[in-house]
Amino acid sequence: MHRVYNNALLTIFALSSENADGGLPGVTRESRNLSSQSSLFLDNEEILSFMPRRLKDHFMDARWSTRGWTMQEAYFSTRRLCFTEDEAFFWCEQSAFCETIEDDALSWEPRVWADESGPFNLPTARQMPAAWRFSDYASLVISYRSRLLTFQNDALAAFEGIMSTMEELYSVKFSYGLPTNADFWLAMLWQHSDQFSSRITKFPSWSWAGWSGGVLFPWRHDFWADFSPIFPETRFDLVDLPEGHLSVSSAVASVLLTQGQSHRWQLQTVNGEPIPLVDEHSYRNSMCAFDRLLGISCDFGKSEKNVGRRAEAMLVTNVAYHPSVYVMLLKIEGGVAYRLGSLKLTTQEWERLRPVKKTLIIG
C-alpha cells in the first residue's frame, strides 16, 4: 500500500470517521455540523469564517490517529484532502489550505509548517534526511507503536512500507523491525511504555514486534548526543539459525528477580544481595511486567513474594562518558533465551556480578 500512497495524486483522509464505513462529512447536504464555525457577516453576507480548533487538534482527536495501519497514509502521501466534522482542508508537503482560517492567525495565507512536520508531528517520507540517523528510526517506531492494531500479528506488516523506504534510502536491512547495521544493539534496548504488554509469539522476544503495547527508548540521551556506544565484547549472528533466532556472544551473569515489599520486582545477585538500577524510573513498566513474562500470578497477595526467579543478564553496551552499562535480562527455556527487558547498571555493580563470556541463542 505504501507505493499506492506514494504515487497517488491525492489521498482522501476521513479524519472524523470511526471506521472505514463512516463516510465523508460535508459531501452530502447536512452531513456535518457547521455550528462550530464562527462567521463574520456584512449586509447579511458571510465574508469571513474561522475555526476555534487548530489543524493539529483535528489530527490529535481523530480515531484515525490511533490506528496502526493509517500511519503510512500520512507518511507517504504527498497531497492530502482531509475531512472533519467541522471543515475540510488540504495538506501538502509545504503548507495547508483550510476551508476557514484559525482564530489565532486571522490571515488568508496558507499555513506553512516551520518544522516541516505538518499536523502529523513527524517528517514524511520525502522529508527524511539524506543520511541514516537512528533517532529518526526510533521516533517513527515510537509513534507507530503508540497506535493500535486489531490484529497484533500485523505489527510488522503495517510498518513494512516505512522500513522498505529506509532500506532503499539508506541501504539498511531490517530483521523483525530492527536495523541490522551498527545500530542493531541500540534498537535492542527498547523498553515497554506501558505495564500491560503481552507476548506476540509470532515474532521473536528481542523485537518490539514480539510484544503488544507502546515502545520507548529511555536511554536516548546517552547515545543521541555526541557520545558513541562502546561494544567491547558483544557479537551477534543471524545466519544459519531457526527463523527469528539470534546467536549472541557476550558477557553474561546470573541474577535473581524478586518481589519486594512495594510489590515491585527487584534485581538481586544469586546470593540475594540487592542490585540498584541507574534511572530506575525509566524501567518501571518493564519491571512491573515481569510477573506476566515469568508466568507468575499478578495477584501480589497470593504470589510467592520474595522467592527469587533466576534470569540471565547479558552485556549489550557500555556508556562512553559514564561508568555504566546496559544489560538485557533473559529467561532461558529449553536451551533458548527470551528477552525480558533491558536495564542500566553501574559498571561497579555489573563487575560485582562476575560475568563470564557465553554464547546464547535468543528467540
N, C-alpha and C positions, 0 to 999 in steps of 0.2 A: 504493500500500500504506500510505502514512503515514496516510491517512484511516481505513483499516481499524483500524490500531493505536490511533489517536486516539479512535475511537468504541467500541472493544471494551470489554466489561465486564471481561474478564480476558484476559491474554496468557500462554501457557504457554511457558516457556523450557527448552529441552533443553540445559543447560549442559555435561553430560558427554558429549554425542554428538559424534562425529567428522564426521557428515554428517546429512542430513535423514532417513535411514533408521535412525538409531541407537537409537530408542526412548526410553522414559522409565523410568529406574531406580526401583524401588520400586512400580511399578504392578502388576506381577505378582510372584508369590512367588519368592524367591531371585534376583531380578533386580538386586540390589545387595549390596554388601559392608558389613555392619553392624559389622565388627570394628574399624573406625576410630572408632566411637562408644564413649566411656568411660561407664560406668554406675555408679551407687551403689545397692546393694541393702540392704534391711532386711527380715529374716524372709523371705528368698527372693523379695521383691517389689521390682521396679525402681522406685525413687522419683525418680531423677534421671539424666539423660543429657546429656552435653555433648560438644562437638567441639573438638579442638585447633586447627582451622583457622577463620579469620575468614571472614565472608561475602565480603569483598572479595577474599580469596585464591581463592575459587571462581571469581570473575569473571576474575581475572588469569591463572589457569591454564587457563581454558577455551578450546577452539578457537573457540568462539562469539565470543570477544573479538578474534579475529584476522581475522574475516571482514567485508568491507565492507558487505554487504547487511544484516547483523544490527544495525548501529548504530542504525538507525531503530526497531527493536523496543524498545530501552530508552529511546530519546529520546521517543517518542510515547505509549507505553503508560502507563496510569495505575495499573493493578494487575497485578502480575506474579507468577505462580506458577512458581518455578524448581526444576528437578530436577537434582540432582547425584548422583554415585555414593555419597555419604555420607549425604545428607539432602535434604529438600525445605524450601523456605522461601518465605514470601510477602513481597513488597516493594511498597510503595505510595509515594506522594509524601512521606510524613511519617516512616515507620518501616518496620521489618521484623519479622516473626514467624518464629521458627525452630522446627523440629521438636525441636531440642535447645537448649542455651544455650552460649555461648562460654566457654572456660575462663578467660579473663581478665576476665570480667564475670558472675559467678555470680548471676544475677538472672533472674526470670521476666518482668521488664518488657520490652516491645518495644524494639528498638534504634532510637533516634531519631537522625537524621542531623544533627549540629551544623552541618555545612557545606552542608546541603541538596542534596548531590550523590549521596548513597547510594553503593552499591558501584560505580556507573557512573563516578564521579570527574568528572562534568560535569553542569551543570544540565540538566534535562529541558525539554521544550517548555513546560510550564506554570510553570517556574521562571525563565524568561528575563526579564530586566529590561524595564521599560516603554519605555525609550529605547534606541535603537541605540548599541551600543558595538563598535568594531572588534575589540577584544580578545576579545569573546565569539565573533564570527565566526571569528577566527584560531584560537582554541582548538578549535572544532569541526572546522575544516579539518585542523589538526594531528592530532587524534585520528582522524578519518576516514581520512586518508592513511597512517596507521600500520597500517591494516588491509589485507587482501589481497583481490584480485578475481580470479576465474578468467578473466574476460574484461575486458581493460583498456578496451575501448570502453564499458563500463558505468560509467566513472568519474564521469560527471555524473548518470546515471540513478539510481544508488544514493544520491546526495546530494540529489536533486531535492526530496524531501519536506521536508528541513530548509530548503532555500532558499525553497521555497514558503511555509513558515511565517514566515520572516523577511520575505518580501515583504508578507505580509498584516499582520504585526505592526508593521513599521517603514516600510512603503511604499517599500522599497528594491528596485530591479530588479537582476537579475544577468545578466551576459554570460559564458558559459562558466565559471561558478563564481565570478566576481569581482564585487563590488558596484560598480554604476556611479554611485554617489554621490561625495561629496568624498573618500572613502577609496579610490577606484579605484587611485591610484598607490601607496598603501601596500600594497595587495593585490598589485600587480605586483612588489613587492620580495621575494616569497617565494624561498626557497632550497631546494635539494635536501638532504635529511637523510642520504642515503647516496651512495656513489660510483658506483653502477651503475644510474643512471637511464637510461632509453631513451625515445625519442620515440614518442608515440602520434599518428600523423599525422591521425587523425580530428578532433583538436582543435587549436586554434592553439598556437603555441610559447609565447606570453605567458601562457597559462593553466596552472595546476598540473595541470589535467586532461590537458594535452598531453604529460605525462611519466609514466612509471611511478615507483614508489617514494614514500618519505615526503617531507614538506614541513616546513620550519621558517621562522620569521620572526626571524632573529638580530638584527635591528635594533630589536626591540620596546622595548628600554629607552630608545631615542631618542625614541619617539613615544607610548609608552603612559603616560608620566608627565605632567607639567604643561607639556610642550613641544609646540608645534604645528609641523608641517612647513611649509616655505615652497616654493611652486611658482612661481618667478619668471617662467618662460617656457613651461613645458610645457603643451601643449594636445592633446586627443585628440578623435577623431570616429569614431563607429560607423555613421554614416548613409551610404547610397548607396555601399557598398563590398561586395566579394565576402564571402561568409559567413566569419566568423572573422578578418577583417582590420581593422586599426586604422590610421587616418591620424593621425600624431603630428607635431606641430611643436615642436621643442625645439633646444637647443644640442647639436651633435654633433661629435665629434673622432675621427680615425682613430688606431688603436693597433695594436700587434703582440702576438701571443701566441706565446711561445717556450718551449721546454722547457729548464730549467736543469740543472745537474749533479746535482741531487737528484731528477731525473725528475719534477719538478712544473712545471706551466705557470706562467709568469711574464708580467706585463704590462710592455710596453715602449713607448716613443714610436716614431714612424716612423723616427727616427734611431738607434734601437737603445739608447736610454738607459732604464734600469730605472725603473719606476713603483712605489713602495712602496704597499701597501694598508693601510688602517686596519683593525685587528682581523682580520688575515689568517686566523687560525684559524677564524673564523666561515664562511669561504668555501672551506675546504679541499676539501669534497666537490664543489662546483661546479668548482673549478679542476682536480680530478682527472678530472672528467667531460668536459673539453674535448676530449680526444683522440677520444672517440666522437662528440661533437657536430660536430667539424670533419672527421670522416671519416679520421682518422689512425690507424695501427696502434697497438694497445695494447702491443705489444712494444717497450719503450723501447730495447732493444738494436739493433733494426733500423729504428726510425723515424728521421725526419730531424731529429735533435736540433739545437737552436739555429737552425732555419730558421723565421723568423717567419711566422705566419699572420695576415693582416690581418683586423681586426674594427673595428666602429664602436662607440664609447662615447657613449651618449645620456644627457643630464642628465635625471634624474627629479625630484629634490628636494634642497634644502639642509637641513641640520640647524640648527634655530633657535638653539641655545645653544652650538654648536661649529663652528669653521671647517672644515666638511667637507661633502661632497656624496655622494649616491647616484646611481650611473650604471648603466644597463643595457647589457650587451655584446650586440652584434648581429652576425650573419653575413648578408651580403647575397647573394642568389642570384636571378637573373632579375628584378632590379628590386624584389624583396620582401625585407624584413629579417626574420630569425628570431632569436628570443631565445636567447642562450647562458647568461646568468646576470646577476646584479646584484652590484655591488661598491661599497665605500665608499672614497673618496679624500679626501685633504685638499683644501681649496679651492685651496691653492697649487699642488698637483700638477695639479689639474683645469685651472687657468688656464694652466699651462705647456704643456698640450696645444693651446692656441689653438683652442678650439671655435668653430664658426660655426652660425648658425641654419639649420636644414634641416627639410623635411617628408618623413617616411619612411612607407612602408606596411609595417606589421608583420603578419606572418601566423603 
